[in-house]
């Protein structure tokens, strides 16, 4: 039986993935990312803003064909996805600190 202050790595992949303890949809976040949620959310926000600016540049300099609009829409959707995921991570951080 391990001691209460034993900080050795958990045995097996399932035990490693479950540390730190979390439930529900939070299990889809990797453990190393879950330990640093605020930093990863900041990176995702930065990436989302970059994707939004790439979308604007594509619309500005791409021309007037369907290919331009589809690429701009793809960049816009990816940026929105990054921002939504980042704000979800930040809501997890806020709920834990409260």
C-alpha positions in Angstrom: 0.0 0.0 0.0 1.5 3.4 -1.0 2.1 6.1 1.5 -0.2 9.2 1.4 2.7 11.5 0.3 4.1 9.1 -2.3 4.5 11.1 -5.5 5.7 8.3 -7.8 4.1 7.9 -11.2 0.8 6.0 -11.3 0.9 2.5 -12.7 -0.6 2.0 -16.1 -2.0 4.3 -18.7 -5.5 4.5 -17.3 -4.3 5.6 -13.9 -1.9 8.1 -15.5 -4.7 9.6 -17.7 -7.0 9.9 -14.7 -4.5 12.0 -12.7 -5.2 14.7 -11.7 -8.8 13.6 -10.8 -11.4 15.0 -13.0 -14.8 14.0 -14.4 -17.1 14.3 -17.4 -15.9 16.0 -20.5 -12.8 17.2 -18.7 -11.3 13.8 -19.3 -10.7 14.7 -23.0 -8.1 17.2 -21.9 -4.6 15.6 -21.7 -3.2 15.5 -18.1 -0.2 17.7 -18.8 -2.5 20.2 -20.4 -5.0 20.0 -17.6 -2.3 21.0 -15.1 -1.5 24.2 -17.0 -5.0 25.1 -18.4 -4.5 28.9 -18.1 -1.3 28.8 -20.3 -2.8 26.5 -22.9 -6.0 28.7 -23.1 -3.8 31.7 -23.7 -2.0 29.9 -26.5 -5.4 28.8 -28.0 -6.7 32.4 -27.9 -3.5 33.7 -29.6 -3.9 30.9 -32.2 -7.5 31.9 -32.8 -6.7 35.5 -33.3 -4.0 34.6 -35.8 -6.5 32.4 -37.7 -9.0 35.3 -37.7 -6.3 37.7 -39.1 -5.4 35.1 -41.8 -9.0 34.9 -42.7 -9.2 38.7 -43.1 -6.0 38.7 -45.2 -7.4 35.9 -47.4 -10.5 37.9 -48.0 -8.5 41.1 -48.6 -6.0 39.7 -51.1 -7.5 36.5 -52.4 -9.8 37.6 -55.1 -13.4 37.2 -55.8 -13.8 33.4 -56.4 -15.4 30.6 -54.4 -12.0 29.2 -53.5 -11.0 32.4 -51.6 -14.3 32.5 -49.7 -14.1 28.8 -48.8 -10.5 29.2 -47.4 -11.5 32.3 -45.5 -14.5 30.5 -44.0 -12.3 27.5 -43.1 -9.8 29.8 -41.3 -12.7 31.6 -39.6 -14.3 28.4 -38.4 -10.9 27.1 -37.1 -10.4 30.3 -35.2 -13.9 30.2 -33.7 -13.2 26.6 -32.6 -9.9 27.6 -30.9 -11.6 30.5 -29.1 -14.5 28.4 -28.0 -12.2 25.7 -26.6 -10.0 28.3 -24.9 -13.0 29.9 -23.1 -14.2 26.5 -22.0 -10.8 25.8 -20.5 -10.9 29.2 -18.8 -14.3 28.5 -17.3 -12.9 25.2 -15.9 -10.0 27.3 -14.3 -12.5 29.8 -12.8 -14.8 27.0 -11.4 -11.8 25.3 -9.7 -10.5 28.5 -8.1 -13.9 29.5 -6.7 
